[in-house]
Amino acid sequence: MRVATVLSPREWESNLVAHAQATGAIALTQRIYLPEELDPEIVDVVVAGAETAWVTAAQVAAWKQAGLSVVGVFPRADRPAARLLEVGGADEILDDSTQPEDIVQAIRFLGPNVRVDGDGLGEVVAVTGPRGAPGRTEVAVALAWEWRSNRRVLLIDCDTSAPSLAIRLGVAPRPDLTDAADEVRELGLITDESIHHWRGLDVVVGSHRPTDQALRTELIEDVIEAARQRFEVVVLDCAPTRDDRLVKRADHAVLVTEASARGLVRAADLVEHWGGPLPALVINHVDTESTADVARTARRWTGLEPAVFVTYHHDIRRRSRAGEPPSRRIRRPLSALAVPG
C-alpha cells in the first residue's frame, strides 16, 4: 500500500511518519499540506486528521470517489469530527491516541482501492449564471419544483453574498445555510431542523447575517455532502465565484443567461474559465421572434448549444414576486432537461 499523510501539528502524524521510515512497514509516498498536492497516481491510501480545516466530509468523499482508501484520525474527545469522517465514507476511523503500529495495521487490512461510482448518493445539480439577474434563482426553483414529483429533492441557496431564495419563496430567514452547516458539523447529518418545507419542496435558504463572515466554501460542501446522503437530487442556486468549487464538484450544471448582448457576453466569459461538468445552457427572457438569432449568437460566443429557451411572460415575474410556485411558462420549457439519476 502506497500511503500519503496530511501534515498535522498533532503528534499522531509525525509519529506515524517516523515509524514508517524506521520500519519500512508501509510505503510513505507523500506528505501533503493542501488537497491539490495529492498525486493519486502514486497513492493508494490517504491518512488524514479531522483537525485539519479542509479535511471535511466532502473531501473524504472526493478521495473515495477517486478510488482512494481513507483512514481518518480525529481528536479523541471530538465526536462530531469522527462523525464527519463517517459521513464522508472513511474506511477506518481512529482516534489520535492510536499507536503508529496500530494505524499501520489498519492500513494493511484495507482492501484494494476501487473507484466509487456514487450509487446510493444523490446527484448534485449546480444552477449558476453571470451577475446581472439572469433569472438563475427562478430557474433553480422551477427545476427543483419539477423534479420533486418523482425524486426526493433538496434546493439549497449557496449564494453567500446576495442570497435571495427566502425572499423568493416568502419564508422566514432562519433556519438558514449557516444553521445547516452548524448542524452537520455537530451531528454529521442534515435534519428537518435546518430545512424549510415549502409547498412540498424541501429548501435550505441562504445565510444573510451582516455581522458574520461569509460561510466558508468547505462548510457548504459538507452540507451538500450530508444532503446527498438523504436526498436523490440536490439543486444548488450558485452565484458565480472566483474558484467556482461548488460548480466544479457538481454532477450536472445549468448555466442561465439572459437573451441580451450583455448577458451572452457575460455567459461567454464564464464559459471561457469553466471548470465544471458541461453545462446545459438556459437562455432566459427570450423574444419569440428573435429566438433563432439568439441561438446563433449563443453558439458563436459560448460554443454551447442552447438547451432551453424561456420566453418572457408577465406570469413568471408575478408568481416570483408573490412567493407562489413557479409559473408553467418557465416549468414547461425546463421540463426538457432530463431528471438527474
N, C-alpha and C positions, 0 to 999 in steps of 0.2 A: 504494500500500500504506500503510495506517494502522498505525503501529508503537507498541508500548509497550515500555519497557525496565524491567527490575527494578533498582532502585537498588543500587549496589555500591560498596564502598570502593576497589575496584581501578580503575585508570585507564581501562581499555577502555570502561567505561560513560560516564564523563564526557567522554571524547574523542569517542565516537560522538554524544552529545547535542550537543556543541559543533559538530561537523562538520555535523550535520543542521540546526542553527539557522543556521549561517553560509551553507550552500549551498542549503538547501531541497530536498536530494536525496531525502528521504523525509518523510512527514507524521508527525511525532512527536506522538502524541495523549495519551500518558500516561507518567508515570514512577511506578512503584508500589513501595511498601515491603512490603506484605503481599498475599497472593494474593487476598483478598476485595476489594481495591481495584480490581481489573481490571474494566473495563466492556467486555464482548465486543461491545456494540453499536457501539463506536467504534474497535475494534481488529481488525486482520487478522493481524498478526504480533507475537509476543512474543519479545523478545531477552532471554535470562536467563543469568546466570552460575552455574555449579555451585558456586561458593564460598559462595553464599547457602544457609543451612541448610535452608530449606523448598523450595528448588528441587530436588526429588527426581524419581526416575523416575515415581513415581505422579502428581506434579503435572504433569509434562510430558505424560504420557498423558491426564490430565484436560483439559488445554488442547487436545490433539489431538482428543479426543472431542467437545469443544465446537465444533469446526470451525475452530480457530485454527492457523496455521502457527507453528513454533517454531524459532528459531535459538539453539542452545546454545553457550555460551562456557565454556571450562574453563581452569584454571591450567595453564600449558604443561607442567609436569612431572607433573601429576596424571592419569595414565591411568585409574585407577578412576573418577574423576569423568567423564571422557569416555565411559567405558563405561556409566555410569548414564544419561547423556543419550541414548545409543544405545538402551538398553533401553526408555526412555520413549518413543522414537519421534521424537526431534527431527529436523526436516527437514534442517538444516545444523548441523554441529558444528565449531567453530573454536577454536583456542587463543587465549589472551588477548593474545598478541603481534600478532594480526591487525590491520592498519591499518583505521581507520574507513571509508575508501573501499571497502576490500575487503569489510567487513561489509555495507555498503550494497549492493554488487554482489550478494552472496549473497542478500540480501533481495529484490532485484529479480528474481532468477532463480527465485524460488519461484512455483509455480503457484497458481491460485485456491484459497482455503480451502474444504474440503469436510468436512462433519461425518462423523466416523468412526463406523461402525456396530458396531464391536467384532468383526467377523468375524476368525477366527483367534486370538482371545484367549479364554481360559477365563472362565467366568462365576463370580461370587463370590456365595456364599450365606452370609449372616450369621445365626447362631443366637444369640439373646440372650434375656434374661428378667430379671425383677426379682430383687433379692437375696433370699436365703432358701431356697436349694437347691430350685428347682422342677424339677430334672431336666434342666437345659439341656445339660450335657455329655453325658449319656446319649443325648439326642435327637440331638445333633450327631454322636456316634459312630454311632448307628443309621442316620442318613441317609447318611453317608459310606459305611458298610458296604453299604447297599442299592444306592447309585448306582455303586459301584466295579465292578459286574459288567459294565456296558456303557459306562463312561466312565473316563477317566484322572482320578482324584480325589486331591486332597491335603487332609488335615484339619490345621488349624493352631489351636493353643491360643493365643488372643490375650489371655487374662486375665493382666494384669501384676501384679495384687495377690494373687490366690489361684489360680494355675494348678493344675489337677487331672488333666489328661489323662494325664501319665506314670504317676501313681498308678492311675488307672482302668484303663490298659492293662497295667500291670505292666512297663513298660520303663524303661531307665536314664534319669536326668535330663539326661544330655548325650549327643549334641549337643542344643541347645535353640534357642529363638527368637532369643536373642542371637547364638549361633553362626551362625544363618542370616542375620541382619542383617549381621554382620561379613563373611560370605562374599559377600553381594550387594553390599556397599559396595566390596569388593576386586575381585570378578570381574564384577559386573553381572548375575549369574545365580545360581540356586539349584541345587546339585548333590546327589547322593546322600550326600555327606559330612555334610549337615545334616539328613538325613531318616531317620526310623526306618521300617523295613519290618515292619509288624506283621500277620502272618497275611494277607498280600496287600493290606493297606491302607497307603498312604504317609501318614506323620504327622510334623508338626513340633510337638514338645512345648513347653509354656510355660517361661519362664525364671524360676527362683526362686533368686536369688543375694542373700542378705540383706545382703552388704557392698556391693552395687552399687545404683545408682539404677535406678528402673524404666525400661524401654526406652521411648524417645520414640515417639509415635504415628507420626510421619513415617517412622521407620525400619521400623516394622511395615508401613506402607503400601508401602514399597519391596519388602519380602519378598513381599507379596501380589501386587504388580505383576510381579515376577520369576516367581512361581508361575503366573500367568495365561499367561505365555509358554510354559509347559511342560505344564500340566495343563488338561483340559477343564472341570473343576469344582473350585473351591477353597471348602471349607467352613470357616467361621470359628466357633470357640467363643468368643463375646464376652461379657464381663461388662458390665453397664450402666456407662457413664461419663458425666461431665458433658456432654461435647460429642458423644459417640457418632459420631465421624467415620468409624470403620470401617463402622458400620451404614449411615450416610448415603451412603457411596460404593459400597455393595454393589449388585449387580444384583437380588438377591432377599433377603427377610428372613423369618425364622421367629421368632415370639415365643412363648416357652414359659412357662407359668404353671401353678401347681397349683390343683386344684379346691377351694379353700377361700376363705372370705370374704377373709381377709388376702391370699392370693395374687392374687385377682381385683382387689382394691383396688390392690395394687401394680402389677399389669399395666395397670390403667386410668390410673394416674399416668404410666407410661411412654408410653402411647399419647397422652396429653394433650400431651406435649412431643416427639412423634415427628417425625423429620425425614427418615427413610429411605423406601425403597420400601414399598408397602402390605404389611404382614406377614401371613403365614399363621399363625393363632392355633392353637397346640397346647396343649390342656389335659391336664395330667398328674395321675395319682393319682385318677382318677375312679371313684366307686362306680357300678356299672351301674344301680342303682335310682334314682340321682339325676341321671342324665345330662341329662334334659330340663330339670330345674330349673337345673342348672349352665349349660346352653346359654342359657336365657333371661336369667340373671343376667349372663353374659358379654356378651351382646348389649347389654344395658341399660347396663352400666358401661363397656365398652370401645368400643362401636359397631362391633365386628367380628363377623363370622360365624365361629364356631369351625370350623376346617378338619379337625382331628383330635382325637379323644378317646382317651387312653391309660388303660386301666383298671389299677388297682393289681394286681400279681401278684408273688408272692414270687420267681419265677424271674428277673424283671428285676433285682431287688436282688441275688440270689445271684450271677448272672453278672457283674454290675458289680463286686461285691466280690472276685470270684475272678479278675478280669482276663481273662474269657472274652469271646468275641464276643457282641454284644447279643442278647437273647432275641427269639424270633419274636413274643413277646407285645407287644413295642414296635415291632418292624420291620413287622409286618403292618399295623397302622393307619397307620403313617407312609408306607407304600407308596402311599397315596392322594395324596401330594404328587408332582407331576409332576417328572420328572428335568429339571434345567435344560439348556437347549440343545436 
